[in-house]
Amino acid sequence: MSLPQFPEFKLIELEDGDLLSAGIARHPAEICEFHFANIFPWRHFERAKLTIIKGNLCVLCEPSTEPVYFLQPIGENDIEGTVRTCLSFAPRISRVEESFAARYGNPYRCESDRDNFDYVYLAEDLVSLKGKKYDGKRNRIRKFEKSHEYTYDRLSGDHLPGCRELLARWLQLKAGSDGFLADVWREVIEDGLTHFHKLGLRGGVFEVGGKVAAFSLGTKLTSETAVIPIEIVDPLYDGLSQLVNREFVRREWADFRFINREQDNGITGLRRAKTSYHPHHFAKKYNIWG
């Protein structure tokens, strides 16, 4: 596939997945953005475009809600020059991993981006929920299991109609009258469901009373880290979200040491919920400003 050379760009499409995934596999990172399964579903909201700079794959994002930025370049050819070129065109390189920032950020204004830090947990902690600090999680799971019977299946095409029905209910409850938020999340999650095979996503589906009550999608991020970008749980079932958090990891990702549950975007409730699972560490991210 022939990709445009900077300053030409192309909108990211599904057909770019093999090339981007191969490049990322040669230069893996622990941050959630470093996977095609993250880049592709967000392409419309981010207005993501692809170009080649000095032989490196570079993704430009132009969201309506924040300044234009490049993602961290993918490659190893004259990275200093690539960074200079990126910053000559856009005001910043964003979602940059800590090691990249330390190596290439010194000539520039380099700032940590706490709202985009990824929460990374030990898989065994999420599965076992051992110790007093997880008492509340275990109690809510037990309460759910006493009141409801559920089934678990790995996601297949047969589950998609039920997943979409749940997504519609979830958006109605979570987004409310915010049409913009609902449209963004509907598009992102719908892309994840529709293209889960091609995006390298593995899903789990939880049914209660014969209806989909929760589904979760994850994928391999690095050799020892899996990432879970999508988790939709019917909020009417108390304790179900805690059970899904445990069971999806136990059934699908227990072979990995770490589980990346992505960032909190500065949302207070989300930060509280992610912190309550006691992350092992953060995958820190930075902005490099020109």
DOBAFI-919937 format. One record per atom (N, C-alpha, C): residue in three letters; x, y, z. Coordinates in steps of 0.001 Angstrom, whole numbers, plus 500000, padded with zeros to 6 digits. Atoms other than C-alpha are relative to their C-alpha. Layout:
! residues N
AlaXYZ
...
//
This chain:
! residues 290
Met500847498806500000
Met500000500000500000
Met500885501248500000
Ser499228498759500091
Ser501336503432499040
Ser499345501073500869
Leu500517498968499114
Leu500917506058501744
Leu500560501355499597
Pro499525498668500393
Pro501201509812501199
Pro501191500449500831
Gln498864499398499322
Gln504415511588502066
Gln499602501400500473
Phe500261498667499467
Phe504201514675504270
Phe500477501050498991
Pro501173499534499240
Pro502719517250503755
Pro498654499497499481
Glu501260500595500423
Glu500083515080502048
Glu499519499028501077
Phe500593500895499013
Phe497680513074504223
Phe498899499172499357
Lys501192500752500375
Lys495014510401503854
Lys499194499703501253
Leu500856500400498885
Leu492035509730506091
Leu500221498526500308
Ile499748501382499598
Ile492517506531508077
Ile498778499141499698
Glu501053500940500370
Glu490503503580506794
Glu500351498624500541
Leu499797501356499494
Leu490094499943507764
Leu501163499323499286
Glu498936500629500789
Glu492498498941504996
Glu501400500378500492
Asp498697499589499473
Asp495313500764506830
Asp500406499194501239
Gly499765500703498753
Gly495072498378509770
Gly501248499143500009
Asp498838500895500032
Asp497699495856508690
Asp501296500788500076
Leu498772499202500024
Leu500298498534507989
Leu500259500659501351
Leu499829499352498705
Leu499703500480511197
Leu500296498988501100
Ser499788501021498971
Ser499518497318513300
Ser501407499425499917
Ala498643500521500158
Ala502777496013511842
Ala501031500996500518
Gly499086498977499502
Gly504514499323512577
Gly499992500090501514
Ile500112499936498542
Ile503197499425516133
Ile500614498763500643
Ala499437501239499445
Ala504209495778516701
Ala501519500060500086
Arg498539499863499959
Arg507812496720515913
Arg500433501005501058
His499685498977499003
His507633499616518398
His498855500081501011
Pro501157500022499096
Pro505074498591521071
Pro500156500996501140
Ala500024499088498861
Ala504069500963523848
Ala498838499609500900
Glu501008500384499027
Glu501985500569527000
Glu498783500924499977
Ile501118499057500034
Ile499718503529526200
Ile498896499484499082
Cys501134500603500699
Cys496229502686524959
Cys499857500486498568
Glu500138499465501353
Glu496439504908521864
Glu500832499235498976
Phe499095500698500903
Phe499155502689520405
Phe499418498656499576
His500624501189500557
His496795500193518811
His498980500446498964
Phe500944499624501054
Phe494771500285515601
Phe498565499926500498
Ala501358500114499458
Ala491708499208517610
Ala499582501233500776
Asn500326498705499399
Asn491905502610519319
Asn499946501076498925
Ile499899498948501015
Ile492918504732516341
Ile498806499974499050
Phe501052500080501024
Phe490302503441513881
Phe498615500408500508
Pro501359499616499580
Pro487062503688515933
Pro499839501486500308
Trp500071498578499661
Trp487917507268516963
Trp500316500899498791
Arg499492499227501140
Arg488870508356513437
Arg499086501154499600
His500910498921500410
His485725510422512765
His500031501144501004
Phe499957498955498978
Phe485718512273516075
Phe501344500721499975
Glu498655499416500007
Glu489488512810515893
Glu500392500545498628
Arg499658499656501390
Arg489423513372512113
Arg501454499607499716
Ala498628500521500036
Ala492526511182512047
Ala500474499780498570
Lys499391500110501318
Lys494835511304509043
Lys501389499395500135
Leu498736500715499996
Leu497936509344508127
Leu500951500599498974
Thr498964499537500927
Thr501202510486506536
Thr501315499324500356
Ile498652500505499766
Ile504837509415506234
Ile500944501192500133
Ile498993498958499777
Ile507500511704507708
Ile501338499321500257
Lys498651500575499876
Lys511128510665507179
Lys499963498491500205
Gly500126501448499923
Gly510026507054506794
Gly499214499489501185
Asn500785500391498822
Asn507925507051509988
Asn498510500211499766
Leu501452499841500053
Leu504172506543510271
Leu499584501057501007
Cys500441498923499110
Cys502545509660511704
Cys498499500215499840
Val501457499815499983
Val498895510160512690
Val499696501396500516
Leu500434498655499622
Leu497452513685512781
Leu498540499942500425
Cys501366499969499478
Cys494306514256514869
Cys499528501448500099
Glu500569498654499997
Glu492052517290514511
Glu498625500003500662
Pro501294500008499319
Pro489305516951517149
Pro499461501414500167
Ser500620498684499844
Ser486831519778517614
Ser500107500510501424
Thr500048499652498576
Thr487295519783521403
Thr501353500369500601
Glu498676499676499479
Glu491055520387521754
Glu500929500338498838
Pro499096499616501081
Pro494083521663519800
Pro500451498806499161
Val499498501014500927
Val495312519735516765
Val501284499382500560
Tyr498775500640499518
Tyr498013517180517543
Tyr500367498798499130
Phe499526501275500517
Phe500141514377516182
Phe500086499008501151
Leu499630501048499073
Leu500322511064517972
Leu501504499778499913
Gln498587500353499996
Gln503774509769518844
Gln500354499298498679
Pro499614500649501261
Pro505544508878515555
Pro500326498523500196
Ile499766501441499971
Ile505781505170514774
Ile501155499685499051
Gly498830500297500811
Gly509237504185513560
Gly501271500313500758
Glu498707499755499354
Glu512915504748514245
Glu500948500793499109
Asn499164499271500956
Asn514147506923511368
Asn500024501487500339
Asp499822498577499728
Asp515483510351512384
Asp498816500551500793
Ile501144499587499186
Ile512965510783515186
Ile500111501468500389
Glu499843498579499677
Glu514443514154516169
Glu499477500881498866
Gly500478499232501144
Gly513816515447512658
Gly498511499852499779
Thr501439500237500140
Thr510380513872512589
Thr499219500840500996
Val500649499171498984
Val509446515601515843
Val499995501464499563
Arg499940498606500473
Arg510634518940514413
Arg498978500251498901
Thr500956499842501100
Thr508543518413511287
Thr498570500010500518
Cys501347500040499412
Cys505456517468513297
Cys499655501330500649
Leu500262498767499260
Leu505797520572515464
Leu500052501241499129
Ser500071498883500947
Ser506277522793512439
Ser498613500101499371
Phe501321500057500643
Phe502801521736511271
Phe498870500091501025
Ala501013500016498936
Ala500840521182514527
Ala500632500524501280
Pro499419499400498792
Pro501250522862517929
Pro500573499003500989
Arg499554500950498988
Arg501932519631519813
Arg499991498578499472
Ile500088501446500125
Ile502607515926519834
Ile499427499526501327
Ser500742500323498785
Ser500190514401522334
Ser499905498495500214
Arg500108501410499606
Arg499566511091524173
Arg501348499313499826
Val498639500496500170
Val503336510608524195
Val500399499203501237
Glu499585500807498857
Glu504719507811526387
Glu501205500632500679
Glu498990499359499166
Glu507128508713529165
Glu501413499856499438
Ser498643500208500505
Ser510255507189527609
Ser500277500840498761
Phe499845499171501192
Phe509675509014524315
Phe500163501459500398
Ala499916498614499528
Ala509100512300526145
Ala501365500292500602
Ala498692499801499364
Ala512305511834528154
Ala501110500090498967
Arg498927500050501005
Arg514343511115525033
Arg499941501153499012
Tyr500120499036501095
Tyr512945513634522558
Tyr499340501321500397
Gly500743498815499622
Gly511063516257524580
Gly500817501143500554
Asn499198498986499307
Asn513962518191526132
Asn500120501343499283
Pro499878498678500632
Pro514355520897523451
Pro498699500795499993
Tyr501321499394500109
Tyr510638521687523760
Tyr499341500112501379
Arg500799499983498769
Arg508021522438526391
Arg499276498663500103
Cys500526501352499845
Cys507115518992527656
Cys499250499915501329
Glu500850499985498806
Glu504227518610530123
Glu499251498680500147
Ser500788501204499750
Ser502600515615531764
Ser498517500308499803
Asp501422499855500315
Asp498934515047530863
Asp499215499029500886
Arg500583500906499006
Arg497344513560534000
Arg498654499449499567
Asp501327500465500377
Asp493843513346532547
Asp500054498841499007
Asn499858501085500968
Asn495178510950529891
Asn500915498875500470
Phe499240501134499470
Phe497281508726532167
Phe499117498747499953
Asp500720501269499987
Asp496238505096531660
Asp500179499303501351
Tyr499966500778498765
Tyr495372503020534734
Tyr500381498561499647
Val499502501341500304
Val497333499759534666
Val499983499164501276
Tyr500208500850498835
Tyr496439496926537030
Tyr500693498652499801
Leu499583501391500061
Leu497902493546537862
Leu498773499142499690
Ala501131500849500366
Ala495642490993536173
Ala499564499143501181
Glu500346500869498867
Glu495824488742539247
Glu499213500750501063
Asp500771499213499036
Asp494503491595541433
Asp498547500120499556
Leu501368499844500505
Leu491463492103539198
Leu499230498687500049
Val500652501313499968
Val490759488372539143
Val499732499542501426
Ser500142500536498651
Ser491328487521542802
Ser499249500926500948
Leu500618499009499102
Leu490108490751544446
Leu500285499667501466
Lys499623500397498647
Lys492017489673547543
Lys500232501206500900
Gly499674498994499014
Gly492292491713550702
Gly498855500932500334
Lys501031499106499479
Lys490285494218552666
Lys499646501117499026
Lys500255498869500895
Lys490674496924550029
Lys498993499664498903
Tyr500976500402501017
Tyr488459494887547685
Tyr498713499439500618
Asp501200500524499336
Asp485786493986550269
Asp498717500457499306
Gly501206499457500622
Gly483227496271548650
Gly499721499382498639
Lys500178500613501324
Lys483820494795545173
Lys499445498581500148
Arg500449501387499818
Arg483431491214546403
Arg498560499946500518
Asn501357499996499450
Asn480292492069548363
Asn498966500299498923
Arg500959499648501056
Arg478600493645545352
Arg499863498858498994
Ile500082501153500898
Ile479470490655543167
Ile499134498908500618
Arg500807501033499320
Arg478027488255545747
Arg498521500376499987
Lys501396499546500010
Lys474859490354545957
Lys499370499779498630
Phe500537500215501356
Phe474445490221542179
Phe499773498519499751
Glu500103501427500290
Glu475104486481542002
Glu498880499329500790
Lys501108500549499229
Lys472530485790544738
Lys498650500316499366
Ser501278499533500550
Ser469850487694542841
Ser499783499623498539
His500121500215501444
His470620486776539224
His500877498841499548
Glu499177500978500712
Glu471828483940537054
Glu500449500635498696
Tyr499489499417501236
Tyr474033484909534139
Tyr500760498942499208
Thr499168500841500857
Thr475763483248531209
Thr501078500871499370
Tyr498895499302500651
Tyr479068484187529618
Tyr500352499272498708
Asp499533500548501270
Asp480091483677525993
Asp501007500955499386
Arg499115499141500782
Arg482913484934523853
Arg499188500615498857
Leu500756499260501004
Leu481581487554521445
Leu500098499350498625
Ser500082500454501390
Ser480442486306518033
Ser498990500872499271
Gly500945499214500786
Gly478396487782515235
Gly498567499842500463
Asp501369500240499536
Asp475257486223516723
Asp499617500916501161
His500280499148498840
His475581488479519769
His499780501469499629
Leu499970498572500330
Leu475751491776517865
Leu498642500686500134
Pro501289499308499803
Pro471992492558517750
Pro499704500295501466
Gly500240499777498579
Gly471704492105521523
Gly500929501041500588
Cys499053498984499532
Cys474840494177522106
Cys499552501393499580
Arg500460498690500488
Arg473410496984519998
Arg498762500472500756
Glu501170499625499195
Glu470138496902521924
Glu500443500539501361
Leu499484499526498716
Leu472047497236525193
Leu500676501353499838
Leu499310498731500230
Leu474191500026523745
Leu499008501150499897
Ala501009498953500138
Ala471078502007522806
Ala499426500389501363
Arg500530499709498661
Arg469694501689526359
Arg501057500712500848
Trp498903499423499215
Trp473068502515527897
Trp500229501465499620
Leu499803498614500450
Leu473475505656525784
Leu498875500904500482
Gln501147499209499553
Gln469998506818526708
Gln500154500378501467
Leu499829499745498577
Leu470827506515530402
Leu501227500849500297
Lys498735499351499691
Lys474411507758530307
Lys500153501364499341
Ala499815498738500717
Ala474346510487527677
Ala498837500952500198
Gly501164499147499778
Gly470838511746528380
Gly499699500861498797
Ser500352499072501076
Ser470113514839526325
Ser501221500478499219
Asp498777499576500683
Asp473748515258525220
Asp500148499216498696
Gly499985500686501282
Gly473322514318521569
Gly501387499811499440
Phe498633500098500517
Phe476957515018520711
Phe500719498825500639
Leu499352501103499290
Leu478254512642523394
Leu499434498664499548
Ala500632501249500422
Ala475732509978522402
Ala500452499596498610
Asp499595500313501374
Asp476665510211518716
Asp501444499525499942
Val498589500391499998
Val480390509999519423
Val500157498584500517
Trp499839501321499411
Trp480142506991521699
Trp499301498928499172
Arg500692500987500840
Arg477600505245519469
Arg500887499601498823
Glu499165500275501168
Glu479931505540516487
Glu501240499199500378
Val498773500682499570
Val483047504457518386
Val499709498543500374
Ile500286501353499524
Ile481457501432520049
Ile499420499151498877
Glu500542500732501144
Glu479527500452516929
Glu501121499514499079
Asp498854500430500812
Asp482789500383514967
Asp500735498843500668
Gly499337501080499286
Gly484357498232517684
Gly499252498684499868
Leu500810501204500135
Leu481474495765517526
Leu500011499471498566
Thr500127500414501389
Thr481116495693513745
Thr501284499390499461
His498714500411500573
His484808495243513004
His500894499295501017
Phe499155500502498904
Phe485955493390516138
Phe501045499002499518
His499008500951500508
His487646490608514159
His501160500726499328
Lys498960499300500767
Lys489525492936511816
Lys500836500915500875
Leu499259499130499092
Leu490539495194514704
Leu500815499209501026
Gly499256500817499051
Gly491992492265516634
Gly499429500031501401
Leu500652499938498699
Leu489474492662519462
Leu499383498657500363
Arg500671501172499474
Arg488235489809521632
Arg498949500490500980
Gly501086499505499159
Gly484892490269523317
Gly499402498938500885
Gly500756500872499118
Gly482897488793526151
Gly498598500558500179
Val501405499591499907
Val479108488875526436
Val499360499322501216
Phe500687500484498810
Phe477112488523529680
Phe498500500156499766
Glu501448499961500169
Glu473430487615529430
Glu499310499696501323
Val500850500221498829
Val470825487824532193
Val498573499860499491
Gly501363500221500471
Gly467399486383531572
Gly499904499910498489
Gly500009500170501439
Gly468331485613527980
Gly500277501258499201
Lys499719498749500703
Lys469190489235527146
Lys501403500486500353
Val498662499470499757
Val472584490895526787
Val499920501093501057
Ala499979499023498907
Ala473257492762530017
Ala501341500711500101
Ala498683499363499985
Ala476926493579529454
Ala500847499389498888
Phe498978500538500900
Phe479718493236526924
Phe501266500814500162
Ser498701499366499835
Ser483397494039526975
Ser500906499566498858
Leu499080500274501105
Leu486088494239524297
Leu501416500339500429
Gly498605499772499658
Gly489838493932524753
Gly500919499477498925
Thr499008500477500964
Thr493040493212522865
Thr501385500029500627
Lys498610499989499562
Lys496750492596523276
Lys500621501349499671
Leu499332498723500206
Leu498705495826523724
Leu501507499801499866
Thr498595500392500068
Thr502208494502524460
Thr500088498529500400
Ser499836501418499668
Ser503661491090525256
Ser499477499664501390
Glu500477500298498651
Glu502609491437528905
Glu498796500830500426
Thr501117499113499651
Thr499752493964528772
Thr498860499867499009
Ala501225499925500798
Ala496183493681527489
Ala499293501304500340
Val500746498764499789
Val493957496728527091
Val498519499725499788
Ile501451500153500112
Ile490184496920527588
Ile499409501364499686
Pro500484498674500389
Pro488874499898525603
Pro498493500188500122
Ile501461499876500002
Ile485148499110525720
Ile499400499063501031
Glu500759500802499041
Glu482949497919528573
Glu498652500676500189
Ile501358499466499891
Ile479194498444528476
Ile499197499077500905
Val500727500783498998
Val477146497301531473
Val498666500673500283
Asp501319499474499656
Asp473436497722532108
Asp500028500496501449
Pro499875499458498640
Pro473431500074535142
Pro498849499604500914
Leu501127500409499164
Leu470143498626536360
Leu500348498798500872
Tyr499596501180499224
Tyr471991495557537700
Tyr501126500377500952
Asp498983499664498999
Asp473823496416540909
Asp500977498834500147
Gly498967501018499853
Gly477111494530541128
Gly500451499373498701
Leu499628500619501278
Leu477201493524537472
Leu501309500577499458
Ser498771499411500539
Ser479954495985536542
Ser501227499414500697
Gln498882500602499275
Gln482203494554539272
Gln500242498563499535
Leu499859501366500480
Leu481492491030538073
Leu500623499976498612
Val499453499945501367
Val482211491946534439
Val501486500325500038
Asn498595499613499877
Asn485461493624535427
Asn500850498789500376
Arg499256501182499554
Arg486576490428537181
Arg499981498877498964
Glu500151501195500820
Glu485200487776534852
Glu500596500141498598
Phe499426499842501345
Phe486309489254531526
Phe501508499796500054
Val498558500209499845
Val489897489371532769
Val500282498531500302
Arg499764501397499607
Arg489668485915534355
Arg499855499049498824
Arg500296500934501085
Arg488218484264531273
Arg500820500242498737
Glu499360499685501285
Glu490118486055528518
Glu501433500515500104
Trp498718499276499969
Trp493222487908529780
Trp500883499621501174
Ala499230500389498817
Ala494575486024532786
Ala501444499621499660
Asp498629500329500398
Asp497690485060530767
Asp500894501235499931
Phe499223498768500028
Phe498769488706530741
Phe500293500451501423
Arg499643499513498673
Arg500555490304533668
Arg499191501239500367
Phe500639498716499738
Phe498929493720533325
Phe498745500182499144
Ile501209499593500720
Ile495538495094532281
Ile499938501519499990
Asn500130498551500168
Asn495352498647530916
Asn498513500311499840
Arg501422499621500057
Arg491921500165531615
Arg499812501439499516
Glu500056498681500633
Glu492674503430529817
Glu499872501138501015
Gln499920498789499193
Gln492349506982531131
Gln498646500392500589
Asp501265499528499423
Asp489754508896533137
Asp499517501305499375
Asn500373498758500699
Asn489692512032530916
Asn499660501150500950
Gly500259498936499036
Gly489587514161534051
Gly498601499988500574
Ile501369500116499493
Ile486051512974534890
Ile500049499478501440
Thr499848500314498575
Thr485721512906538693
Thr499495498618500350
Gly500561501306499669
Gly483455509865538936
Gly500796498859499414
Leu499203501032500654
Leu485533507879536468
Leu501343499836500697
Arg498725500066499269
Arg488740508757538312
Arg499810499255501323
Arg500264500682498730
Arg487188507609541576
Arg499820498491499775
Ala500255501416500273
Ala486011504324540035
Ala501276499262499632
Lys498760500660500417
Lys489357503533538402
Lys500989499911501156
Thr499104500019498856
Thr491297504452541532
Thr499583498932501009
Ser500503500955499003
Ser489078502168543626
Ser500478498575499743
Tyr499448501323500311
Tyr490619499168541852
Tyr501510499939500237
His498604499976499557
His494097500198543074
His500978499630498890
Pro499074500287501100
Pro496220500448539924
Pro501403499689500486
His498603500323499708
His499687498929539995
His500893501174499634
His499263498811500436
His501010501946538061
His499195500711498924
Phe500588499251501109
Phe500078504559535491
Phe500912499893498781
Ala499262499784501242
Ala501119504561531863
Ala499901501506499735
Lys500031498543500045
Lys502037508234531943
Lys500135500504498565
Lys499957499403501334
Lys501528510452528907
Lys500337501483500114
Tyr499507498634500013
Tyr502909513817527914
Tyr499582500705498725
Asn500123499138501175
Asn502366516709525542
Asn501358500643499735
Ile498805499273500419
Ile505361518009523623
Ile499521501167499140
Trp500477498796500684
Trp504636521599522563
Trp501154500656499225
Gly498992499320500814
Gly506485523358519759
Gly500195501441500429
//
